């Protein structure tokens, strides 16, 4: 069920969204799982028309400023991204013989899946994305600043451009990041 007030009404507009892991499990402290998100986002860009304007992977969620195209709506793009990345990450956790948190994480994801009749086995992502349409320049700049400053506030880096898993490299640094961004 969609939360009131958190729906994507204009499927082609630029939106700020947050995809959070169930129970706020710190999955992305491991580089290999963050790289699955990067690969998934790159696939959606190249094959589904997702436009990524800014992004940032935190330990248990990802912030995105994105837009869709006229062929595939933004809601469908997000659904496909979340579905594919959840399967890929859960499989990577299962197959990772060095993952010390494997049993606990898989148990959490299984229990979350059992509580949700939309899933067959596991649930990785929380249902809502809390989309915010960036309908004005003020909203867009506010969300862009929040997205990159989140890393500094969390104490992960001193400067936005110092974090590999965000578009801070593109916006504040002198090099390109891991994902091709569409300038705002």
C-alpha positions, -999 to 999 in steps of 0.1 A, spaced: 0 0 0 14 34 -9 17 60 18 -5 90 13 15 120 1 43 98 -11 34 90 -47 50 98 -80 23 117 -98 44 130 -127 63 100 -140 87 121 -161 96 148 -135 128 148 -115 123 132 -80 144 128 -49 139 93 -35 154 72 -7 155 35 -9 161 20 26 170 -15 36 144 -33 59 152 -29 96 180 -5 85 205 -33 81 240 -19 74 245 -39 42 264 -13 22 293 -12 47 307 -40 24 319 -27 -9 308 -57 -29 271 -50 -21 274 -13 -29 289 -23 -62 258 -43 -70 238 -11 -66 262 7 -89 259 -21 -115 221 -21 -112 218 17 -116 242 16 -146 220 -11 -162 188 9 -157 205 39 -173 218 20 -203 188 -3 -209 157 14 -194 163 51 -198 168 60 -161 183 94 -158 205 98 -127 211 134 -116 227 127 -82 232 97 -60 247 86 -27 250 52 -11 249 53 27 254 22 50 217 12 49 200 33 22 206 51 -11 195 86 -20 188 93 -57 178 124 -77 164 107 -108 139 111 -136 124 86 -161 116 88 -197 84 89 -217 86 51 -225 91 37 -190 76 56 -160 97 64 -130 77 42 -107 83 12 -130 120 20 -132 123 22 -94 104 -11 -91 127 -28 -115 158 -15 -99 147 -25 -64 136 -60 -76 168 -68 -94 191 -53 -68 174 -71 -39 178 -105 -56 214 -98 -65 224 -86 -31 206 -114 -12 223 -139 -35 257 -123 -30 252 -124 8 242 -161 6 273 -169 -15 297 -149 5 316 -174 26 334 -145 44 303 -126 54 302 -128 92 267 -113 93 252 -137 68 228 -157 90 215 -126 108 209 -106 77 192 -134 58 170 -141 88 159 -104 89 152 -104 52 132 -136 54 111 -124 84 104 -92 66 93 -112 35 70 -133 56 53 -102 69 47 -89 34 22 -107 12 38 -90 -19 70 -111 -15 75 -148 -19 106 -153 3 127 -123 12 122 -86 14 154 -64 11 140 -29 5 114 -11 25 82 -5 5 82 33 3 107 55 -15 94 87 0 95 105 -34 97 142 -35 91 159 -68 118 185 -74 93 209 -90 112 241 -82 149 251 -83 148 257 -46 135 221 -39 160 206 -63 190 225 -47 178 217 -12 177 180 -20 210 180 -39 227 197 -9 211 173 16 221 143 -5 258 152 -6 260 168 28 246 136 44 280 120 41 297 148 59 270 149 87 274 111 91 312 116 96 320 94 66 341 120 49 353 156 55 343 168 20 316 157 -4 340 149 -32 359 124 -10 333 97 -11 336 71 -39 300 60 -37 283 92 -46 280 119 -72 300 142 -50 330 135 -72 310 149 -102 296 179 -84 325 190 -62 356 172 -75 376 173 -107 369 137 -118 339 116 -129 322 93 -105 312 56 -109 278 65 -124 273 88 -154 251 116 -142 228 139 -162 236 175 -152 209 195 -136 
